[in-house]
Amino acid sequence: MKIPFLKVCPSDFKDFNTPGYGKIAWAISVDPFANGSTIAVELRTSATDEKSWKKLNLYYQVIGIGSKLIRKSVMAHLGVELGKIKLPDDEHRRLPCDELIPDTKYSISYYRNIEAPVSIVWSYLMQLGCDRAGWYSIDVLDNGGRRSTDHIVNSWESREVGDRISATPQGDQFFEVYGLRVNKYFVIGGETKRAGGPFRMTWAFVLDPIGEDATRLISRARMESFPKWKEWVMGRIAYPPIHGTMSKVQLDTIKRYAERDAQRRLHL
């Protein structure tokens, strides 16, 4: 298929609106990350009128699979030629407020790479808690069956160190904000009694920017308890599958909402 292209001066491309045309823009960006760099390829399409947009949209539905494979092939080739970046060891790297429970043997870390700016991901972290949006995890278990809010609410845009966050729908248990740096990290935790002994935990969320439009979100929970046999049972048997499952669902949900919002932002 031969596609006729119209020559347009780059300075006129954005405002070009002659009916009957589709518009395509490619962008390749390189940004520093960790001990190397990331390469991103982005493709955007638009049209100068509704009829042209329908034709262009249909066209990309047909060739979209092949086009996506080509872009993936190019990225894979660059990875081979340049070498893959060595990612941070999120399980063992030191994170903010680790020092609050310094010698624990029981620490669980998870991460997600999210194709959305840090500011969007941060907004969802600020909504965590049953007093706000919920926990973005398995709502029937941790939010009284009420679905976690699936959008950013402007009045929930900040927290402060010392704030109490409702851990349960009944409002009878709370986390405390232990540490916070806007768009960098958010650490909550608490102390209580479980099985007759003291229990302490911290829960950190750390955001590493990947360029301007992506984020690496790390979640880490640390705990200690007494007596030590109870700590072993909780840290080795009970805590990993329960907290692990909830955390994975939580990170996947935040990723899904943040990436959706990032895409919507492009069309405003």
C-alpha positions in Angstrom: 0.0 0.0 0.0 1.4 3.4 -1.0 0.7 6.1 1.4 0.9 9.7 0.1 2.7 12.0 2.5 2.3 15.8 2.6 5.4 17.9 3.2 4.8 20.2 6.1 7.3 22.5 7.8 8.0 21.2 11.3 7.0 24.5 12.8 3.6 24.2 11.1 2.9 20.6 12.0 1.2 21.1 15.3 -1.4 23.6 13.9 -1.9 21.9 10.6 -5.6 21.3 10.2 -6.4 21.0 6.5 -9.3 18.5 6.3 -8.6 15.0 4.9 -5.3 14.2 6.6 -4.0 12.0 9.4 -1.1 13.1 11.6 1.6 10.8 12.9 4.5 11.7 15.2 7.3 9.5 16.5 9.5 10.3 19.4 12.7 8.6 20.6 14.0 9.7 24.0 17.0 8.8 26.1 17.0 9.5 29.9 19.5 8.6 32.6 18.4 5.9 35.1 20.3 4.1 37.8 23.8 3.4 36.4 22.7 3.6 32.7 20.0 5.0 30.5 16.6 4.2 29.3 15.4 4.5 25.7 11.7 5.1 25.0 9.8 5.1 21.7 6.5 6.8 21.5 4.0 7.0 18.6 1.1 9.4 18.6 -1.7 9.7 16.0 -4.3 12.3 15.3 -6.4 13.6 12.3 -7.6 16.9 11.0 -11.3 15.9 10.9 -13.6 13.2 12.2 -13.8 11.3 8.8 -10.0 11.2 8.5 -9.7 10.1 12.2 -12.0 7.1 11.5 -10.0 6.1 8.5 -6.7 6.4 10.3 -8.0 4.6 13.4 -9.2 1.7 11.1 -5.8 1.7 9.3 -3.9 1.3 12.6 -6.2 -1.4 13.8 -5.2 -3.4 10.7 -1.4 -2.7 10.8 -1.1 -2.1 14.5 0.0 -5.6 15.3 2.8 -5.4 12.8 3.8 -1.9 13.7 4.0 -2.9 17.4 6.2 -5.9 16.6 8.5 -3.6 14.5 8.9 -1.2 17.4 9.6 -4.1 19.9 12.1 -5.5 17.5 13.9 -2.2 17.3 14.0 -1.9 21.1 15.3 -5.5 21.4 18.0 -4.8 18.9 19.1 -1.7 20.8 19.2 -3.8 24.0 21.5 -6.3 22.4 23.7 -3.7 20.8 24.0 -1.4 23.8 23.6 -3.9 26.6 20.8 -4.1 29.1 20.8 -1.8 32.2 21.6 -3.3 35.5 18.5 -2.6 37.6 18.7 -1.6 41.3 18.5 -4.5 43.8 15.2 -3.4 45.4 15.2 -6.3 47.9 18.4 -5.2 49.5 18.9 -1.5 48.8 18.5 0.9 51.7 15.2 2.8 51.6 13.9 5.8 53.7 12.9 4.9 57.3 14.5 1.4 57.2 16.3 2.6 60.3 13.1 2.6 62.3 13.3 -1.2 62.4 17.0 -1.6 61.7 17.8 -5.2 62.5 14.7 -7.1 61.3 15.0 -10.4 59.4 11.6 -9.9 57.9 11.4 -7.5 55.0 9.4 -7.9 51.8 9.9 -5.7 48.7 8.0 -5.4 45.5 8.2 -3.0 42.5 6.4 -2.0 39.4 7.6 0.0 36.4 4.7 2.4 35.6 4.4 4.3 32.3 3.2 7.5 34.0 4.9 10.5 35.6 5.9 10.5 39.2 3.3 13.2 40.0 0.4 10.9 39.0 1.7 7.9 40.9 2.3 10.1 43.9 -1.3 11.3 43.8 -2.6 7.8 44.2 -0.3 7.1 47.1 -1.7 10.2 48.9 -5.2 8.6 48.6 -4.3 5.3 50.4 -6.3 4.5 53.5 -9.9 3.6 54.4 -10.5 7.2 55.3 -9.8 8.1 51.6 -9.7 6.0 48.5 -9.1 2.6 50.0 -6.0 0.4 49.6 -6.2 -0.4 45.9 -5.9 -4.1 46.7 -8.6 -6.8 47.4 -11.4 -4.5 48.5 -13.5 -7.2 50.0 -10.8 -7.9 52.5 -9.3 -4.5 53.4 -11.9 -2.0 52.4 -15.2 -3.5 53.6 -16.2 -4.5 50.1 -16.2 -0.9 49.0 -14.3 -0.4 45.7 -11.2 1.7 46.0 -11.7 5.1 44.3 -10.5 4.7 40.7 -9.6 8.4 40.1 -7.6 11.2 41.6 -9.6 13.4 44.1 -8.1 16.9 44.4 -9.0 17.3 48.1 -6.8 14.2 48.9 -3.6 15.6 47.4 -1.4 15.6 50.5 -0.5 14.0 53.8 1.7 15.2 56.7 4.2 13.4 59.0 2.2 12.4 62.1 -1.1 12.0 60.2 -3.2 9.0 61.1 -4.5 6.9 58.2 -7.4 4.6 58.8 -6.3 1.0 58.4 -9.8 -0.5 58.6 -13.3 0.5 57.3 -14.5 0.7 60.9 -11.8 3.3 61.8 -10.6 1.3 64.8 -7.0 0.8 63.7 -4.6 3.3 62.2 -1.3 3.7 60.5 0.8 6.7 61.2 2.8 8.7 58.6 6.4 8.2 59.6 8.2 9.9 56.7 7.3 11.8 53.6 9.0 13.7 50.8 6.8 14.8 47.9 7.2 12.8 44.8 10.0 10.8 46.5 8.8 8.6 49.3 5.9 7.9 51.6 6.4 5.8 54.7 3.6 4.6 57.1 3.6 2.2 60.0 2.3 1.3 63.3 2.6 -0.5 66.7 0.1 -2.8 68.2 -0.3 -6.1 70.1 -0.8 -9.3 68.3 -1.1 -12.8 69.9 -0.3 -11.2 73.2 2.9 -9.5 72.3 4.1 -6.2 70.7 4.2 -5.9 67.0 5.8 -3.1 64.9 5.9 -2.5 61.2 6.8 0.0 58.5 5.5 0.2 55.0 7.5 2.3 52.5 6.6 3.5 49.0 9.5 4.9 47.1 9.3 6.5 43.6 12.2 6.6 41.2 11.7 8.6 38.1 12.5 6.9 34.7 12.8 10.0 32.5 9.9 12.4 32.6 7.1 10.0 31.8 7.7 6.8 33.8 8.1 5.7 37.4 9.6 2.8 39.3 7.5 2.3 42.3 9.0 0.2 45.2 6.9 -1.1 48.1 8.6 -2.5 51.2 7.2 -3.8 54.5 9.3 -4.5 57.5 8.2 -6.0 60.8 9.3 -7.2 64.2 7.5 -8.8 67.0 7.9 -10.5 70.4 8.2 -13.2 71.5 10.6 -14.3 68.7 8.8 -17.6 68.0 5.7 -15.5 67.1 7.9 -13.2 64.9 9.2 -16.3 63.1 5.7 -17.6 62.5 4.4 -14.3 61.2 7.5 -13.4 59.2 8.1 -16.8 57.6 4.6 -18.3 57.3 1.7 -15.9 57.7 3.0 -12.5 56.5 4.6 -13.3 53.1 1.6 -14.9 51.3 -0.9 -12.5 52.8 0.9 -9.2 52.5 2.6 -10.4 49.3 -0.7 -11.1 47.5 -2.3 -7.8 48.8 0.8 -5.8 47.7 1.0 -7.2 44.3 -2.7 -6.5 43.6 -2.2 -3.0 45.1 0.8 -2.2 42.8 -1.0 -3.6 39.8 -4.1 -1.5 40.4 -2.1 1.8 41.0 -0.1 1.0 37.8 -3.3 0.5 35.8 -5.0 3.7 37.0 -1.9 5.8 36.7 -1.1 4.6 33.1 -4.7 5.2 32.1 -4.6 8.8 33.6 -1.2 9.4 31.8 -2.8 8.4 28.5 -5.9 10.6 29.1 -3.6 13.6 29.8 -2.2 13.4 26.3 -5.6 14.0 24.8 -6.6 17.0 26.9 
